[in-house]
C-alpha cells in the first residue's frame, strides 16, 4: 500500500470514511494561564483604550412551601412563609482599543464562580472591490471557562442548580467568527472547538463528578449567508458540519451554535442545510369582491444527515389597508399538510388575529396598546386576549409608568386551567435610575402566592 493510501486509511474511523473525532485533554494549568494572559491584556489595554461596561448585584428570594404538619408539606398559600435566597453578580467590561474591542464577562452566584468569557473583536477597514465596499468585517475570537452546574429538585421540591464536584473552572469552548457584508450580501462563518460532554446547567447530570479527564472535545462549523434585493425579497442559507443551531450554554451565559455530540453517520460527517427565499412578489389577484394586494410568497427547506428533504411554501397578502392573511403548506410529505388560514389586522389601537383550519375556527386573539401622557408622567396601557370557538382562554393587562428617574410597571394575567378560567399571575416592578446607577425591585405572584422577588443594583460606566 502506498504511503498516501496508508495515511487515508488511518484517518478512516467508525463512521465510514469520516475522520474520527480526536479526544483533546486540555491541561487545567494551561487553562488558568491562558485566561490570566487574556485578563492581563485587557487590563494593560485600558491604558490606551476607553473602558466601558456594567456591574450588577442581584438578591433573589422565593417562597418555600408552607409546612402544615410534621409529616406533610403542602404548597398551600399562607400570609407568612419562609424564604430562600440567591445572590448573583455579573461584571461585563469592554475595552475599546481603536482597532477592535476586548470584552470580559464574569459571573458568580451563591454557589461560587459561574463563568468567565473573554472575547476579542477585531474590526477590519472596508476593502474596495469591483466598485463596492466589503465592509463590516469582523474577526471575533472567544474563550469560554466555566464551572459545571446541573439542574436538580431541592429538598423544598423547588427547581435549583448545584455545582458538580470537584467544582473546578474548566475550559469549555474556543470559538472563532468571521463576518462581512458586500453589496447586500452578508456572510458569517463560525468555527467551534467545544467540550461536547460539558453538563447542561438546566438539566440533570447522572455522574457524581465532572473533571478535566471527563471532557471530550469536538470540532464543528456553521456557515450563514444571506442576500437582500432592492425589491424586498431575500435569500438565506445556513450550512453546518458536525454542528447544530441550538445554543451552547454554561451557567449564566449562552450563545447560538453548538458542536454535534452524535456519531458520524455520513462519509463527510454530520451536516445540515437550511434555506429560505422570502418576499417573492406576486401579482395582485381578484377573488370575487376581494382583491389580494401586495401578495408575496416564501419557500423554506431543510435537509440533514438524519432528515430527508422537507420544504414549506408560505403565501401572504393584504385584503384591506390594515387587514392581511397568510397560509402555508408543506411539500415532500404525504399527505400535504397546511397551517390553515391566518387573518390579522388592526382597527385603531386594537390588533386582532384569527386562525382557521378546514374552515373551522381554531384560535383567535385581540389586543390593544394605548400610550398616554399626564404632564410629566407618561405611560402606556395594554390588554390582550386569546380564545377558541368555546370562549376566552387567556387575558392579560399591563400598565407602565415613567416620570424622571422613576419607572414602574404591573401586569396581571388570567388563564384557562382545565375546565376553569381564573387568576394566573401578578407581577410588579419598580426602578430608580440615578446615573450611573440603577436600583430595581420586582415581585411575581401566582395563584399559590409569591413566586419570585428580587432587588437588583447596577452601575454602568
C-alpha positions as CSV (number, residue, x, y, z in Angstrom):
1,X,0.0,0.0,0.0
2,X,1.3,3.4,-0.9
3,X,2.2,5.9,1.8
4,X,-0.7,8.2,0.9
5,X,-3.2,5.4,0.9
6,X,-2.0,4.3,4.4
7,X,-2.4,7.8,5.6
8,X,-6.0,8.0,4.4
9,X,-6.8,4.6,5.9
10,X,-5.6,5.8,9.3
11,X,-8.0,8.7,9.1
12,X,-11.0,6.5,8.5
13,X,-13.0,6.0,11.6
14,X,-16.1,4.2,12.8
15,X,-18.4,6.4,10.6
16,X,-17.3,5.3,7.2
17,X,-14.6,7.5,5.7
18,X,-15.2,10.4,8.1
19,X,-12.3,11.2,10.3
20,X,-12.9,10.1,13.9
21,X,-13.1,12.9,16.4
22,X,-9.8,13.3,18.2
23,X,-10.0,13.3,22.0
24,X,-8.5,16.5,23.4
25,X,-7.4,16.8,27.0
26,X,-6.5,20.4,28.0
27,X,-4.2,20.8,30.9
28,X,-6.1,22.7,33.7
29,X,-3.0,24.8,34.4
30,X,-2.8,25.8,30.8
31,X,-6.4,27.0,31.0
32,X,-5.7,29.2,34.0
33,X,-2.6,30.6,32.4
34,X,-4.4,31.4,29.2
35,X,-7.2,33.2,31.0
36,X,-4.7,35.1,33.1
37,X,-3.0,36.3,29.9
38,X,-6.4,37.4,28.5
39,X,-7.0,39.3,31.7
40,X,-3.6,41.0,31.7
41,X,-4.0,42.0,28.1
42,X,-7.4,43.6,28.9
43,X,-6.0,45.4,32.0
44,X,-3.0,46.7,30.1
45,X,-5.2,47.8,27.2
46,X,-7.1,50.2,29.5
47,X,-4.0,52.5,29.4
48,X,-4.5,53.1,25.6
49,X,-8.2,52.4,25.2
50,X,-11.6,53.5,26.5
51,X,-13.1,51.4,29.3
52,X,-16.9,50.8,29.5
53,X,-19.2,48.2,30.9
54,X,-21.6,47.4,33.7
55,X,-21.6,45.7,37.1
56,X,-24.7,44.2,38.7
57,X,-25.6,42.6,42.0
58,X,-29.0,40.9,42.5
59,X,-30.7,39.4,45.5
60,X,-33.5,37.0,44.7
61,X,-35.9,35.4,47.0
62,X,-38.6,32.8,46.6
63,X,-41.2,31.3,48.9
64,X,-40.7,27.8,50.5
65,X,-43.9,25.8,50.5
66,X,-45.6,26.1,53.9
67,X,-45.5,23.0,56.1
68,X,-48.9,22.2,57.7
69,X,-47.8,19.1,59.7
70,X,-44.5,17.4,60.6
71,X,-45.2,14.7,58.0
72,X,-46.8,16.5,55.1
73,X,-45.6,19.7,53.3
74,X,-48.3,21.2,51.1
75,X,-48.0,24.1,48.8
76,X,-50.9,25.9,50.4
77,X,-51.0,29.7,50.3
78,X,-50.3,31.4,53.6
79,X,-49.8,35.0,54.7
80,X,-46.4,34.3,56.2
81,X,-43.8,31.9,54.8
82,X,-40.1,31.1,54.9
83,X,-38.0,32.3,52.0
84,X,-34.8,31.0,50.4
85,X,-32.3,33.5,48.8
86,X,-29.9,33.6,46.0
87,X,-27.2,36.2,45.2
88,X,-26.0,36.9,41.7
89,X,-23.2,39.1,40.5
90,X,-22.1,39.9,36.9
91,X,-19.3,42.1,35.5
92,X,-19.3,43.0,31.8
93,X,-16.3,45.0,30.7
94,X,-15.4,46.3,27.2
95,X,-12.1,48.0,26.3
96,X,-12.2,50.0,23.0
97,X,-8.7,49.8,21.5
98,X,-9.4,51.6,18.3
99,X,-8.7,48.6,16.0
100,X,-11.3,46.5,17.9
101,X,-12.8,45.6,21.3
102,X,-11.7,43.4,24.1
103,X,-14.6,42.1,26.3
104,X,-14.7,40.2,29.5
105,X,-17.9,38.7,31.0
106,X,-17.6,37.3,34.6
107,X,-20.5,35.7,36.5
108,X,-20.8,34.3,40.0
109,X,-23.6,33.3,42.4
110,X,-24.0,32.0,45.9
111,X,-22.5,28.6,44.9
112,X,-19.3,30.3,43.6
113,X,-18.0,31.2,40.2
114,X,-20.2,30.6,37.2
115,X,-18.4,31.6,34.0
116,X,-15.6,33.7,32.6
117,X,-15.8,34.5,28.9
118,X,-13.1,36.6,27.0
119,X,-13.9,38.0,23.6
120,X,-11.6,39.8,21.1
121,X,-13.5,41.6,18.3
122,X,-11.1,42.9,15.6
123,X,-12.6,45.3,13.1
124,X,-11.0,45.5,9.6
125,X,-11.2,48.6,7.5
126,X,-13.5,48.5,4.4
127,X,-11.9,47.0,1.3
128,X,-12.9,48.3,-2.2
129,X,-13.9,45.6,-4.6
130,X,-15.5,46.0,-8.1
131,X,-16.9,49.4,-7.4
132,X,-18.3,48.4,-4.0
133,X,-17.0,48.1,-0.4
134,X,-16.5,45.0,1.6
135,X,-17.4,46.4,5.0
136,X,-18.4,45.4,8.5
137,X,-15.5,43.0,8.5
138,X,-15.2,41.4,12.0
139,X,-12.8,38.7,13.3
140,X,-14.1,37.5,16.7
141,X,-12.3,35.1,18.9
142,X,-13.9,33.7,22.1
143,X,-12.6,31.7,25.1
144,X,-15.1,30.1,27.5
145,X,-14.3,28.9,31.0
146,X,-17.0,27.7,33.4
147,X,-17.7,25.7,36.5
148,X,-20.0,22.7,35.8
149,X,-23.6,23.0,37.2
150,X,-26.6,20.8,36.9
151,X,-30.3,21.3,37.5
152,X,-31.9,19.5,40.4
153,X,-35.0,19.5,42.6
154,X,-34.1,20.6,46.1
155,X,-35.4,19.5,49.5
156,X,-38.2,22.1,49.2
157,X,-39.4,20.5,46.0
158,X,-38.3,23.6,44.0
159,X,-36.0,23.7,40.9
160,X,-32.5,24.5,41.8
161,X,-29.0,24.5,40.4
162,X,-25.9,22.9,42.1
163,X,-22.2,22.6,41.4
164,X,-20.9,19.3,40.2
165,X,-17.8,18.3,42.3
166,X,-14.9,19.0,42.3
167,X,-16.2,22.4,41.1
168,X,-13.0,23.3,39.2
169,X,-13.2,26.0,36.5
170,X,-12.8,24.2,33.2
171,X,-12.0,25.3,29.6
172,X,-15.3,24.8,27.8
173,X,-15.0,26.2,24.3
174,X,-13.0,28.2,21.8
175,X,-15.0,29.9,19.1
176,X,-13.9,32.0,16.1
177,X,-16.2,34.0,13.9
178,X,-15.5,35.8,10.7
179,X,-18.2,38.0,9.1
180,X,-18.5,40.7,6.3
181,X,-21.0,42.5,4.1
182,X,-20.8,43.2,0.4
183,X,-23.4,44.8,-1.9
184,X,-26.4,43.5,0.1
185,X,-24.7,40.1,0.7
186,X,-23.8,39.1,4.3
187,X,-21.7,36.1,5.3
188,X,-20.8,34.7,8.7
189,X,-18.7,31.7,9.4
190,X,-18.4,30.2,12.9
191,X,-15.7,27.6,13.9
192,X,-16.0,25.9,17.3
193,X,-13.8,23.7,19.5
194,X,-16.2,22.6,22.3
195,X,-16.5,20.2,25.1
196,X,-19.5,18.2,23.9
197,X,-20.0,16.4,27.2
198,X,-20.0,19.6,29.4
199,X,-23.1,19.4,31.7
200,X,-26.2,21.5,30.7
201,X,-26.8,23.8,33.7
202,X,-30.6,23.4,33.4
203,X,-30.6,19.6,33.2
204,X,-29.8,16.7,35.5
205,X,-26.3,15.1,35.2
206,X,-26.0,11.5,36.2
207,X,-22.3,11.1,37.2
208,X,-21.4,12.4,40.6
209,X,-18.2,14.2,39.4
210,X,-17.0,16.1,36.3
211,X,-13.3,16.6,36.0
212,X,-10.8,17.6,33.3
213,X,-10.3,13.9,32.5
214,X,-14.0,13.6,31.7
215,X,-14.0,16.2,29.0
216,X,-14.4,15.3,25.3
217,X,-13.8,17.9,22.7
218,X,-15.2,18.1,19.2
219,X,-14.9,20.4,16.1
220,X,-17.8,22.0,14.2
221,X,-18.6,24.9,11.9
222,X,-21.7,26.8,10.7
223,X,-21.7,29.0,7.6
224,X,-24.5,31.5,7.3
225,X,-25.1,33.6,4.1
226,X,-27.9,36.0,3.2
227,X,-28.7,38.4,0.4
228,X,-31.4,41.1,0.2
229,X,-32.6,42.6,-3.1
230,X,-33.8,46.2,-3.6
231,X,-37.3,44.8,-4.2
232,X,-37.6,43.5,-0.7
233,X,-37.0,39.8,-1.3
234,X,-34.2,37.9,0.5
235,X,-32.3,34.6,0.4
236,X,-30.9,32.9,3.4
237,X,-28.7,29.8,3.7
238,X,-27.2,28.0,6.7
239,X,-24.8,25.1,6.3
240,X,-23.4,23.2,9.3
241,X,-20.9,20.4,9.6
242,X,-20.8,18.4,12.9
243,X,-22.8,21.2,14.4
244,X,-26.3,22.4,15.1
245,X,-28.1,25.8,15.5
246,X,-29.0,25.1,19.2
247,X,-27.3,27.1,21.9
248,X,-24.1,26.3,23.8
249,X,-24.9,27.1,27.4
250,X,-22.9,27.3,30.6
251,X,-24.2,28.7,33.9
252,X,-25.1,32.4,33.3
253,X,-24.0,32.6,29.7
254,X,-25.0,31.2,26.3
255,X,-24.6,31.7,22.6
256,X,-26.1,30.2,19.4
257,X,-24.2,27.3,17.7
258,X,-23.2,24.0,19.2
259,X,-20.9,21.2,18.2
260,X,-22.8,18.0,17.4
261,X,-22.1,15.3,20.0
262,X,-23.5,12.4,18.0
263,X,-21.6,9.8,16.0
264,X,-20.9,10.5,12.3
265,X,-23.4,8.8,10.0
266,X,-22.2,10.1,6.6
267,X,-18.8,9.8,4.8
268,X,-18.1,13.5,5.3
269,X,-19.6,13.8,8.8
270,X,-22.9,15.0,10.1
271,X,-24.3,18.0,8.3
272,X,-27.5,20.1,7.9
273,X,-28.6,22.7,5.3
274,X,-31.4,25.1,5.9
275,X,-32.5,27.7,3.3
276,X,-35.3,30.2,2.6
277,X,-36.4,32.6,0.0
278,X,-38.9,35.2,1.3
279,X,-40.7,38.2,-0.1
280,X,-41.1,36.9,-3.7
281,X,-43.6,39.4,-5.2
282,X,-46.8,38.1,-6.8
283,X,-49.2,40.0,-9.0
284,X,-52.5,41.3,-7.4
285,X,-55.3,38.8,-7.7
286,X,-59.1,39.4,-7.6
287,X,-61.3,36.8,-5.9
288,X,-64.9,37.9,-6.3
289,X,-65.4,41.1,-4.3
290,X,-62.0,40.8,-2.6
291,X,-58.7,41.9,-4.2
292,X,-55.5,40.4,-2.8
293,X,-52.8,43.1,-2.9
294,X,-49.1,43.1,-2.1
295,X,-49.1,39.3,-2.4
296,X,-45.8,37.6,-1.5
297,X,-44.6,34.1,-1.4
298,X,-41.8,32.4,0.5
299,X,-40.1,29.0,0.3
300,X,-38.2,27.3,3.1
301,X,-36.4,24.0,3.1
302,X,-34.2,21.8,5.3
303,X,-32.2,18.7,4.9
304,X,-29.7,16.9,7.2
305,X,-27.9,13.7,7.8
306,X,-30.8,12.3,9.8
307,X,-33.7,14.1,7.9
308,X,-34.8,13.9,4.3
309,X,-35.6,16.9,2.3
310,X,-38.6,18.9,3.6
311,X,-40.0,22.2,2.4
312,X,-42.7,24.7,3.3
313,X,-44.3,27.2,1.0
314,X,-46.0,30.3,2.5
315,X,-48.2,33.0,1.0
316,X,-49.3,36.3,2.4
317,X,-51.3,39.2,1.1
318,X,-53.5,42.1,2.1
319,X,-57.2,42.2,1.7
320,X,-57.5,45.7,3.0
321,X,-55.3,48.5,4.2
322,X,-54.9,47.1,7.7
323,X,-56.0,43.5,7.2
324,X,-53.9,40.7,5.9
325,X,-53.9,37.0,5.6
326,X,-51.3,34.2,5.4
327,X,-51.1,30.5,4.9
328,X,-48.5,27.8,4.4
329,X,-48.3,24.1,3.4
330,X,-45.6,21.5,3.4
331,X,-44.0,19.7,0.4
332,X,-42.4,16.3,0.0
333,X,-44.8,14.8,2.6
334,X,-47.7,12.5,2.1
335,X,-50.3,13.8,2.8
336,X,-49.5,17.5,2.3
337,X,-50.3,19.5,5.5
338,X,-51.4,23.1,5.9
339,X,-51.4,25.5,8.7
340,X,-54.8,26.8,7.7
341,X,-55.7,30.4,7.1
342,X,-54.4,33.1,9.4
343,X,-56.1,36.6,9.4
344,X,-54.6,39.5,11.2
345,X,-55.1,43.3,11.2
346,X,-55.7,46.4,13.2
347,X,-58.5,48.8,13.9
348,X,-57.1,52.0,15.5
349,X,-55.3,50.9,18.7
350,X,-56.8,47.4,18.5
351,X,-55.0,44.4,17.0
352,X,-56.7,41.1,16.2
353,X,-55.9,37.7,14.8
354,X,-58.0,34.7,13.7
355,X,-56.8,31.2,12.7
356,X,-59.0,28.9,10.6
357,X,-58.3,25.3,9.7
358,X,-60.6,23.4,7.3
359,X,-63.0,26.4,7.6
360,X,-63.2,25.8,11.4
361,X,-62.2,28.4,13.9
362,X,-59.1,27.1,15.8
363,X,-57.9,30.3,17.7
364,X,-58.4,34.0,17.9
365,X,-56.7,36.8,19.6
366,X,-57.1,40.6,20.1
367,X,-55.1,43.3,21.8
368,X,-54.9,47.0,22.5
369,X,-52.0,49.2,23.3
370,X,-52.6,52.9,24.2
371,X,-49.8,55.3,25.3
372,X,-50.8,58.3,27.4
373,X,-49.3,61.4,28.9
374,X,-50.3,63.2,32.1
375,X,-47.9,66.1,32.2
376,X,-44.5,64.9,33.4
377,X,-45.9,61.4,33.9
378,X,-46.0,59.2,30.8
379,X,-47.0,55.6,30.4
380,X,-48.9,53.0,28.4
381,X,-51.8,50.5,29.0
382,X,-52.1,47.3,27.1
383,X,-54.7,44.5,27.1
384,X,-54.6,41.2,25.1
385,X,-56.9,38.3,24.9
386,X,-56.8,34.9,23.3
387,X,-59.5,32.3,22.8
388,X,-61.1,29.5,20.9
389,X,-64.5,28.9,19.5
390,X,-65.5,27.8,23.0
391,X,-64.7,31.1,24.6
392,X,-61.9,33.1,26.3
393,X,-58.8,31.1,27.2
394,X,-56.3,33.9,28.1
395,X,-56.5,37.5,29.3
396,X,-53.6,39.8,30.3
397,X,-53.2,43.5,31.0
398,X,-50.2,45.7,31.6
399,X,-49.7,49.2,33.0
400,X,-46.3,51.0,32.6
401,X,-45.5,54.4,34.2
402,X,-42.4,56.7,33.9
403,X,-41.5,60.0,35.4
404,X,-38.0,61.4,35.6
405,X,-35.8,58.9,37.4
406,X,-38.6,56.7,38.4
407,X,-40.4,53.9,36.4
408,X,-42.9,51.2,37.4
409,X,-45.0,48.6,35.8
410,X,-47.5,45.9,36.7
411,X,-49.1,43.1,34.8
412,X,-51.8,40.7,35.6
413,X,-52.8,37.5,33.7
414,X,-55.8,35.1,33.7
415,X,-55.7,31.8,32.0
416,X,-57.6,28.6,31.4
417,X,-56.8,25.8,33.9
418,X,-58.5,22.6,32.9
419,X,-62.2,23.5,32.9
420,X,-61.8,26.6,34.9
421,X,-60.8,30.2,34.0
422,X,-59.1,32.2,36.7
423,X,-56.2,34.2,38.0
424,X,-52.7,33.1,36.8
425,X,-50.1,35.7,37.9
426,X,-49.4,39.2,39.0
427,X,-46.1,41.0,38.6
428,X,-44.9,44.3,39.8
429,X,-41.6,46.1,39.3
430,X,-40.0,49.5,40.2
431,X,-36.8,51.1,39.0
432,X,-34.9,54.1,40.2
433,X,-32.2,55.4,37.8
434,X,-29.7,57.6,39.5
435,X,-26.8,57.8,36.9
436,X,-24.6,56.0,36.7
437,X,-26.5,53.5,38.9
438,X,-29.9,51.7,38.8
439,X,-31.9,50.1,41.6
440,X,-34.8,47.8,40.7
441,X,-37.3,45.9,42.8
442,X,-39.6,43.2,41.4
443,X,-42.0,40.6,42.7
444,X,-44.1,38.0,40.9
445,X,-47.2,36.3,42.5
446,X,-49.0,33.3,41.2
447,X,-52.3,31.6,42.3
448,X,-50.3,30.0,45.1
449,X,-48.7,33.1,46.4
450,X,-45.2,34.6,46.0
451,X,-43.2,33.0,43.2
452,X,-40.1,35.2,43.0
453,X,-38.9,38.5,44.3
454,X,-35.7,40.4,43.8
455,X,-33.7,43.5,44.4
456,X,-31.0,44.5,42.0
457,X,-28.4,47.2,41.8
458,X,-26.2,48.0,38.8
459,X,-23.6,50.5,37.8
460,X,-22.9,51.5,34.2
461,X,-19.5,53.0,33.4
